Amino acid sequence: MFFTHALTRRPGRDLAAGLTTANLGVPDYPAALAQFDAYVDALTGCGLTVTVLDALEGHPDAHFVEDTAVVTPEVAVVTNPGAAARKAEVETIETALASFRETVRIKSPGTVDGGDVLMMGKHVLIGLSDRTNAEGALQLGNVLADFGYTWATLPVAAGLHFKSSVNAVADDTLLTTETFADHPALAGYHKILVVPEEAYAGNTLLINGHLIMPIGFPDTRKKLQALGKPIIMLDTCEFRKMDGGLTCLSLRF
């Protein structure tokens, strides 16, 4: 899929108050801002026009905008995040997306986090996790089916979101941790396996023929180099402390 735009949000000063299970320490705010700016520069370098929303103070996870919507060429599905503390984030995201797409909403009791949704062309993989439930997946799948998409669900047993472990690195190729390597829903795709000690590198972002990956994972980088795509390395250590990665920080469309 070719993207022209990205929607991002600047981290707020309260980002350390966000939800996390990482136990990697408290994020450094100035360092997080510098990493965010480098991320925006990378998106721009991949040919995207980037909209940067102001920080949403009082909502320390709001810079992880990917969880608040699923954007296709036809429609923007505004989610109902699975964490109660994040539900209010969707209002400003819906407003921002309305100038680009028709918007529809996931309704309670359905919950969806965009980090559980991976689009592979006209087929959509939806992870069922602590943040995305079966009712939310059904609502999302029904909306997308109206535009000719097919969809399948997969249980997420490890990691916060499905895309913490599985991401597209080519039209028919997935970068995946061993957890999902043999799942029947992924049987039709070529796979590049991430070794367990580099599991965080599974959250690698494909944009317009470029691969953006976190620094510090040499085995994964070597495997991705075989694809012949330009690789952009970014430091995301401050966001990793808050269970975040490269895909989380933007909506691409």
N, C-alpha and C positions, 0 to 999 in steps of 0.2 A: 504494500500500500504506500502511495506517495503522499506525504504530508506537506501542507503549506503553512499551517499555523500551530502554535502551541500556547497554552494558557498555564501560567505559573502564579505562585503567590510567594511574596517575600516572607521569610521566617520572622516571627515576632520575638520580642525580648523574653517572652515567657516560654520559649520552646522547650526548656528543660522540664517544664511541668506537664509535658505530654505523656501519652501512654507508651510504656516500653517494658519489655521483658529481657532486654539485652544484657544488663549488668556490666556495661562497658564504661561506666562513669558518666559524669555530667557533661553535656555538650558545651563547648566554648562558643559563645554567641558571635563574637567577631570572626572566628574561624568559620563558623557555619555560614555567615554572610558571604565571606570570600569564596567558599565552595559553591554557594548558590550562584553567585555572579559568574563563576567559571562555567557552571552548568548552563546558564542562559547563553553565554558566549558560544558554547559548544552547539546548542540548538540552532543558534543563528548561523553558525558555520556550516550546518547541514542544510541550510536553505529555508529555515522556518522564520516567519514573522512571529515574534514572541510578545505576548501580552503579559505584563507583570502586574498582578494585583497587589494592593497594599496589604501589609500584614493585618491579620484579623485578631487583634488583641483580645485576650480572654478565651481564645481557642488555640491552644498551643500546638495542635497537630494540623492546623489548617493549611500549612504549606505543602502537606501531602495531598495535593489536589486530585490526584488520580482516583482516589477512593470515592469522590463525590459525583462522578459521572462516567458514563460509557458513551463515547462519541463515535458515530459511524458517519459515512458520507451522507446518509439520509436523515438521521435523527440523533438527538442528544438525549440519552436516558439519564435523568438526574436520579441518583441513588438514594436509598435510605440507609445510611451507614449503620453497621452492626453495633458499634460502640455508642452508647447513649450520649457520651460527652461530645460526639462529633456530629450529631444530627443537625444542629443549627448551621453548620458550615454550608449546607446546600443552597441556602437562599441566595447568597451573593454569587455562587457559581452558576445557578440557573439564570440569573440576570445577565451575567457575562456571556453565557453561551447563547442566549436568546437572539443575539445579533448575528449569529452564524448558522443556527439550526433551529428547526422545530424542536421543542422540548416536551418530554413526557416524564412522569414521576413513578418511581417504585413506591408502593403504598404499604403501610403496616397491615398485617404482621410480617410482610416480606422485608428482608434486609439484604442489601448488596453492597459490597465494597468493590470499587473498580479494580483494586489490586488482585481480585480473584477472577478477572475476566480477560481472556486472551483471544484476540481476533486473528484468525488465520484465513485471510480472504473472506469468503462468505460463510465460513464455519466458525463457531464461537465455542471456546472451551470455558466452562464456568466452574470454578472451584467451590466446593461446599466446605466452609470453614467456620470458625467461631464468629466471623463477621458476615458471612453470606449464607442464608438458609435456603431450604428447598423452595419455599414459597417465593422468595425473592428471585431465585433463579428461574422459576416458572414464569413469573411476570416479565422478566427481562427477555427470556426466550420467546415468549408470545409476541412481545413488541417487535423483536427483530425478525421473527418469522413472517410478519406482515410485509417485510421488505426483502424477502427471499433468502433469509439466512437459515442455516441449520445450527443446532446447538447440542451440546452434551455436557453432563456434569461429572465431576471427579471429586472424591473426598480428599480433603487436605488434612493429613494426619500430623504433619510436621511443618513448622514455619508459620508465620502470621498469615500469609496469603499464598494463593496458587503461584502468582508471579514472583514470589520469593524464591521459587524453585524451578520454574519453567518459563522460558521466553523464546520468541521467534528470533532467529538470527539469519534467516533467509526465507523465501516464500514457502519452502517445503521442509525447512530444517529447524529443529528445536534444540536449544541449549537446556539441558535438564539435569537435575540431581538424580542420584540413583533411586531415590524414593519413587519417582514416576517413570523410570526408564521402561518398565515392562507393562505399564498400564494399557489395557486394550483401547482406550480412547485415543491413545497416541500412536497406535500401530501403523497408521498410514504415513508417518513422517520419518524423515531421516533424523537421527539424533546425535548430538555431541554431548558426552557425559562429563559432568563436573565431578571431580573427585571430592570425597567428603570433607577434606580439610580446606577446600576452596568453595564450600557451598554458597557463600555470600556472592560469589561471582555469577551464580545462576541468574541474578537480577542484572542482566545486560540488556541494553536498549538498542534496537535496530531502527534507524531513521534514514530514509532516503539513500540506502546503500552504504551507510556508515554504521559502525558498531561502536557504541559508547559503553565502556566497561570500567568497573572500579579498579584502582591500582592495587598491586600487591598480590596478584594471582597468576603467576607465570605459567603454570600448566594449562590453565584455561585460555590464556592469551595465545600460547603456542598452538592449541587446537583451533582457535578461531582464525588465526593467521592463514590456515589452510583454505579458508573460504575466499581469500583474495580481496577482502573488503578493507577499506581504511579503518583503522582502530584508533579511537580517541580514549585516552586514559584519564580518568578524573578521580580525585580524592573525595570520598564521601564519608569519611570516618565520623564526622560530627553527626550526620544523619543516621549512620549505622547505630549509634548509641541510642537512638530513638526508634529502632526497628525499621528504619527507612532505607531506601535505595534509589537507584537512578530512575526507575519507571515511576516511582511514587510522586516525584517532584513536578510532574507536568501532565497535562492532557494534550495529546497530539491529534490533529485532524486536518 
